[in-house]
């Protein structure tokens, strides 16, 4: 929650303005959020006067709430309260939506909610207020750590999230759909920007000649590899989105499609028994680990790596360590990699790329960029980022 300037006076007027309600309608959640919106020391000093003001307004709340507020603020001030402790106290007001439910639904942070999430979050708060008023939720028992009261509180929210509203929307899926749309929009923006930067750099570089014989040989090996079970054929099929479909007859189309898929995987592994993303306790298979690494590499990293190789041409070392250095030193992207751990992470991610690049003939066994890689990598990256 955002902390407001220390110059703000924490009194009943401030709480009412912060909550958008008159004193008689303020809830425990309203008070708690206002207390957390100012520096903790200021909140502790103001707490007794605020309690008296609420009593005078005919809305005293309970002694247990005020005691829990004092204890929580004191823990924050002493530096011993965790984020989870504070969240749990806020939820114990009875009308704060649970941040992460038992069904693993997660509300976006307050400043990151879209219109749908903001509306439905407010609706849930109103629903919880009704439940408190009807006695179904007991904030004092929540504040005391009563497990039965907590279970009731969680059940009410779980049911609300999966129950259709009068307009037909189901809150949980509606929030997730909006979040997903936002993520896709952000991804598309990043991809479009990366594509424009790639084209800007390539416009100043000479166009490499197509090494036809190398492409033909690489495509022949690739066709055989894509017919083989297991790694790396399974990963390359997932990258290219090839699932039992007939391969393109044109060698250039096939090679570029697979090379582009390495930078922007199209699908997941097809054999559910072969990968273990669903099992958090299982060790990732070689296939899953490789695909996960490819999906983790940022647009900026691909841009920096490929433009660096395009500028240097065939014969340059393209090892994971060298590529990590290219990314760190690139002037084409705005990234800070002063921490050695950042370099190691980038190096580890591109370690999963190398075996695939070798199979496509982009680099040789010594991880040296080939004429085919020099010709094809920029084209593959442009294909990966171009709107379909």
Helices and strands as residue ranges (DSSP letters): H 12-19, G 23-25, H 28-36, H 40-56, H 63-78, H 83-91, G 110-112, H 115-133, H 139-143, H 147-162, H 171-202, H 212-226, H 233-240, H 251-263, G 272-274, H 286-296, H 299-312, H 320-329, H 340-360, H 371-385
